[in-house]
Structure formats: structure tokens, C-alpha cells
């Protein structure tokens, strides 16, 4: 009950601060298993996409959250666990640990996920080169629909290093799905996926 109340409060707060406008440019919102992959400029990104999705998609879509940041305080950990049902990932690879394991488990369970293939936040106008995770997941789960998304202006709501959000009109544009072509090399696919995200910037 508390998680439901917090979900409603956060959704209202995010929409007041950002507008959380969803623009379905290349595909309709549909309750099918998807990997949404987007540019990454703020810790608010995962919250922004979550808020932009309609209720029926939010309930089946899990954002990826950096464990070291989102478990730093009990409140952050509770929100990401109870409200967002986030998947924690460790940004620092240790030993034989596979950072994709929790994502793989979620997809095997039938969940959709929100992924930021840059791996870390950037400050440039264009995303940094995508890391291999999206390619590896596309290989392993060819049936999952890959939907690019461009998050606009959210870095101005919560700039890197800031703790107080500033109201700014933001939007998330969802593009046409892409797929891993048979025999396509990793870098070729990742560059194409990155370009699919960039192409949504001016839509």
C-alpha cells in the first residue's frame, strides 16, 4: 500500500517537474516484451522513462539502476525496489561476476527492461559509444523487441552533481524497433543502435 502511494506521489512530482511527455514516434505503446534503450545524462533518466510509460507498461517494465548509487541510502533503495522494481547492476566488474546476469534473469522471467547502453552518464550532446551489453542481450533474446528512446532536457532537471531538481519541460521519444541482423558484427550493431537513438533527437 505504501509503495502504491509513493508511486502515485512520485509520478505526480515527476510530471510537475518535467511534464514527462511520451512521444511514440516509431511504435505504439504495446504490452509486449521489450528492451527500451536510451541516452543517459542523469540519474533521473530511469525515473523519466518509467513515468513516461503508460500504467500497463510500467507494471511489466523494470529499469536498470546502478547499485552503488541507488542503494546509498535506505530511502533510495526502498524506492527503487518497492516502487520501480528496478534491476540493480554493479558498474565495476569484479572477478568472474557477469554484470548482465540480473538483466538476463529478468528477461528470462518475461519482464521488459529499460537499459542505458552507454553504461555511465555523459555530458555531451550525443551519447557515448554503446557498450556490449545491448548486443549480448539481443543475441541471447532475439524475440525481445528493441525500442530506441531519446530523453530530452532531463539533464537540465538534475545536472550531474546537483541534488535539487529544477522544473524543465522534458520528453521521451520512442522510435521504431530495430533488430540484430543475422551475422551482424557487434560494433556495427551498437553503432546502428546508437544512431537510432540520436536520430530521435530532432523528431
C-alpha angles and dihedrals in degrees: 000000000000091000090052091051091048090049091055092046094049092046091053092045093049092049091050092049099040112009086232091223114189117207113191098199104155104022139015123248102269134172097239129118108277144167108217109200122189148163116279124218106137143025084244090068095090091048091047095055091043090054093045093056118088116250096259090056096042089059093059100034124086123195123218113243129190106243096213092057104033097046094046092104131026091241094054091047093049093049094049092045104038101029107029098026085219127189111234118220129187110231093199113068110224123192114310094339112135109217090202094059097094090047091050091050091051093050091046087053090055099253125141115230140206111224134185104204094192087073094215137037119277133202100204125100091248128048120263117250110293119251123231099263097090091050093049092050092046089053094049097042107035091162093062114097114238112216121185119213135189118210110204127203097349091120087065091055093056111010118197109281096018125113103187115074121225121213108251129157108251137178142192117215116199116204139201114296119257130202138205106257120223109274094004113154121239099246093044091053094045092049090049092048091050091050090050088059094046092049089063093059095086099032 
